[in-house]
Structures are given as structure tokens and as C-alpha cells.
């Protein structure tokens, strides 16, 4: 499988915004808990991330008490 082209949209959606809201947590607080900058978390939250380290993914899920599948979901592709 070839890597995605630089401007190709991803089918993966990050539900970080919804999970933060449900837990009453801010992006700044999550940043403190996981040791990732607010800027990098914002990139992830806005579906602009091209990659994520497993250690970061694990830390986010631990801080939010969620499973990976609750954080990252596949978007349905439009039927053509």
C-alpha cells in the first residue's frame, strides 16, 4: 500500500474534541497530562495529523480513559 499523497484527505477522524468536552477537560490540561504540546494536539484534533506515535496515542487514551477506537474512527467514503 502506498503512503497517502501530501494533500490527500484522510478517512480517519479524531474525536478528541468530543471526548474532551464529554470529560470537561481542556486541550491545555490534556497537554499537561500527556506531555504533548497544545499545537500538536490541535493538529490531531483538527484532523491534520499525518501520523501519531503509539506512545502518544496510549497517553491520550489513558488521560481520557478511553479506547483507541473511541478516539480514532473511520469516516464513511461517499458512494460513487
Secondary structure, 3 states (H helix, E strand, C coil): CCCCCCCCCCCEEECHHHHHHHHCCCHHHHHHHHCCCHHHHHHHHCCCCCCCCHHHHHHHHHHHCCCHHHHEEECCCCCC
